[in-house]
Amino acid sequence: MTVTATDPVALTQALIRCESVTPVEGGALDLLESVLAPAGFACHRLTFTEPGTPDVENLYARIGTGQPHLCFAGHTDVVPPGDLAAWTVPPFAGEIRDGVLYGRGAVDMKGGVACFVAAALRHLESGGSRNGSISLLITGDEEGPSINGTMKLLDWMTARGEVPDACLVGEPSNPEALGDEIKIGRRGSLTAEIVVHGRQGHAAYPGKADNPIPKLARILDRLSAAEIDRGTPDFEPSNLQVTVLSVPNRAANVIPAEARATFNIRYNDTWRRPTIEAWVRAECAAAAATLNAAYDLEFSGTGDVFLTRPGVLVDTLAAAIKAETGRTPALSTGGGTSDARFIKDVCPVVEFGLVNTTIHAVDERVPIADLERLTAIYQRFLAGYFATA
């Protein structure tokens, strides 16, 4: 496929036409390699595997060997399009209508990847970064289990001595308009499943059974009503949300033997993973003790809370945004999680990309003017970052 790599609109269209629904590569990494390698990037295609999960292809591309080493991280996998009949245009056609580019991944996040590639190539063509290096870490499972992607690629990079000095993640970070926000941190995410055990019996003879449902309800009520904290200067208060309730019982006259629930906590920098787990254990134990409830508790989820303080990385990006949009971006720690939760363990990381109003939606779309403007922001950021070295 031939595409003008310095044109972010054409490159986004070409990427959208690659049907790379997680974990399928769909030709998206082939396309990126085909434009990066001729520009001098050393490209490495790495497939990682883990029992019980699909194999995932990833791309690591770097130009230069010196310092500073700036990495751009993103993903080319996308969520399924859903009901095809509901789309105004086919989700993988990459059509432009009235100055707007439609397609799955237009915003999340093939558009961001295309903008950075175009910006990096323009920057290199202008003679920039001769003493430093630019790399791209592109994964194929960010929208999936996130097991065979960024985490393992970072391990591979670390083993080779290719740890970046800083990283920009191109996730769509802006709530309303380009330039609204830079994500400088993320709350941690902890998921827990609790199973309360009872004794099955007939609903007409409750004395011969032990109903686990009211006990589970009271434990969940205690957890949901608790004030975990009041927030910090950089983060909003931590919150707990019950997301799944399940009772393996279809008979109205049977008291079940167990009841289970899943809940998720988004926690701020008051906590770390071990301490928030300890809080959950203590709350569950205290509630269960008053109910004589037997239960099991298991935790899952990846990524602890992190915060990147203002400095060269944040300040240079904010200045580029201000110069191209006229907006002073807010420094935000809200929202969900991204692969920045892994990258923060190896280097400072921030997130800035397109406007996120249509991500994962039918008719996902981006104004082509935003693609051009984001490319200009990234190019100015690159120039500014390497000028400080």
Secondary structure by P-SEA (a helix, b strand, c coil): cccccccaaaaaaaaaacccccccccaaaaaaaaaaaaaccbbbbbbbbcccccbbbbbbbbccccccbbbbbbbccccccccccccccccccccccccccccccccccaaaaaaaaaaaaaaaaacccccccccccccccccccccccaaaaaaaaaaacccccbbbbbcccccccccccccccccbbbbbbbbbbbbbbbccccccbbbaaaaaaaaaaaaaaccccccccccccbbbbbcbbbbcccccccccccccbbbbbbccccccaaaaaaaaaaaaaaaaaaacccbbbbbbbbbcbbbbcccaaaaaaaaaaaaccccccccccccccccccccccccccccccccccccccccccccaaaaaaaaaaaaaaaaaaaaac
